[in-house]
Each structure stands twice: as C-alpha cells, then as structure tokens.
Amino acid sequence: MTRTYLDDILLWHRQRADSDTRLLTELIEVARRNAPPRGFGKAIQDTPHLSVIAEIKRRSPSKGDLNEGLKPDVLARAYQKGGASCLSVLTDKNYFGGSVSDLQAARAACDVPVLRKDFTVNPRDVCDARIMGADCVLLIAAALSQEELARCMEVARFVDIDVLVEVHDEIELERALRVDATIIGVNQRDLVTFAVDHDRAVRMGSLMPSHVVRVAESGVRGRDDALSLRSAGYDAVLVGEHLVTSSNPAAALTDLCVE
C-alpha cells in the first residue's frame, strides 16, 4: 500500500493525542462556556450565490511555501471584502505552517465564521477548536474509524460547534451520513497522487441528500470550476491556494461567487 502524506501527518497527531492527559469532561465544560459560535453552516445556507470558504494557508506538503509571510488579519479582511461567507484557517504547524494564533487573529479581524482546518483525531481536539474560538471543526473520514467519527460528532454537538466532514468517495459519504453529518465536503484532491479529480466531485454532488450543506474542497482554480461545481449542486467551495497566491485575493474571491 502506498504511504501518503496523510499517514505521516496523522501519525504525528495521534502520538500527540496519546500523550494528552487532560480530562475530556473538563475540556467540554470549558468549551461550553465559550461565547456562542457564529454559525458556519447557517452562513453558507444564507448566502444566495455559491459560498466561498476562503482559506488562510501558508504552505502545503505537496507545494511547499504558498504565502509564508501572509498576515492573517489582513487576509481575513480582504476575504470578507471580497464576499467570503466563511474562513478556513490552517492551525497545523509542522506541515502547513499554521497556528492557533493565525486562527484567532483572522477571526478577530472579520465577522464571518471560521473553520479550524487541522487533523482532528480525538474528541479533545474538537474541544480545543471550540476553546480557541473556531466556529467549525474539520473531521476527515479517511483519518478516523467509524467509532472515532461518531464520538467526535457527539462531542461537537455537545459543545455547540459545527462540523465539516470531509469525504473522498461514495463509501466515505455513506459513513458521513451514518453519523448524521449536515455539512459534507468532497475533497477533489487524491491523497496519494495529489491529482485533482473534478469529475468525481461533480458525480458525488448529485449523491448527497438535499438537506446536506455540500462543499467542494481543493483544486478550485477559477470561475469555470466554480460554475461547474455550482451546477453540480454544491453550496460552497473551499479555496486556498488559488486565493493565497493571488495578487488580489479579494477580487479573485469575488470572481468565484457565482449564482
């Protein structure tokens, strides 16, 4: 079996989780005392055109540096000016150069909900996302057993944070639906080859129930892709590289807000 970058990342995160001795019950209580979230799913549903979840991303394992010196507060304001419905902020430091401070600076600079984009492997990670101020947490189906996915979803509901469940194929979509996911993202990027499979995203858009908020992730390169995904039934696109490498992120984002 081919080893992927995801395997290495998850190994590091699981080792860290295994050494975490904090009591989940105490973390849940702290998370529940946080200020109310902004409503990630609702922000997408309330947008009359294709929503854009604009990502703050310094680098990636496959591409290296994308915008290492970006200022999260400045970029967050540009994204909001350009019409972003939500933000996504990488907090993984080792592989993506992100941080909790990036998320907090971005959220403080704008009014839109923010997704913590990281590799959640434990319910404590869900609580941490809520405690640091995130309005939504990412659960990657390929990274979690069905039991882990269900437990993380349960804790997320208890601490009142939205969940974006990321899937790559029909089997993972079925797993997401079994835990009653209401926001589901289809990652167009293959975890082994890094190739973007736009046709798969189009195909899977029609397989999701109408009550699900449908998000297309990765590989959105411009207006044509946005139009195609909107036609396939997607409510939102999560866009990182295309925006963080743009000379005018606000204008590049506005171009994606198709009807």
C-alpha positions, 0 to 999 in steps of 0.5 A: 500500500502506498504511504501518503502524506496523510499517514505521516501527518496523522501519525504525528497527531495521534502520538500527540493525542496519546500523550494528552492527559487532560480530562475530556469532561473538563475540556467540554465544560470549558468549551461550553462556556465559550461565547456562542459560535457564529454559525458556519453552516447557517452562513453558507445556507444564507448566502444566495450565490455559491459560498466561498470558504476562503482559506488562510494557508501558508504552505502545503506538503505537496507545494511547499511555501504558498504565502509564508509571510501572509498576515492573517488579519489582513487576509481575513479582511480582504476575504470578507471584502471580497464576499467570503461567507466563511474562513478556513484557517490552517492551525497545523504547524509542522506541515502547513505552517499554521497556528492557533494564533493565525486562527484567532487573529483572522477571526478577530479581524472579520465577522464571518465564521471560521473553520479550524482546518487541522487533523482532528483525531480525538474528541479533545481536539474538537474541544480545543477548536471550540476553546480557541474560538473556531466556529467549525471543526474539520473531521476527515473520514479517511483519518478516523474509524467509524467509532472515532467519527461518531464520538467526535460528532457527539462531542461537537454537538455537545459543545455547540460547534459545527462540523465539516466532514470531509469525504473522498468517495461514495463509501466515505459519504455513506459513513458521513451520513451514518453519523448524521453529518449536515455539512459534507465536503468532497475533497477533489484532491487524491491523497496519494497522487495529489491529482485533482479529480473534478469529475468525481466531485461533480458525480458525488454532488448529485449523491448527497441528500438535499438537506446536506450543506455540500462543499467542494474542497481543493483544486478550485482554480477559477470561475469555470470550476466554480460554475461547474461545481455550482451546477453540480449542486454544491453550496460552497467551495473551499479555496486556498491556494488559488486565493493565497497566491493571488495578487488580489485575493479579494477580487479573485474571491469575488470572481468565484461567487457565482449564482 
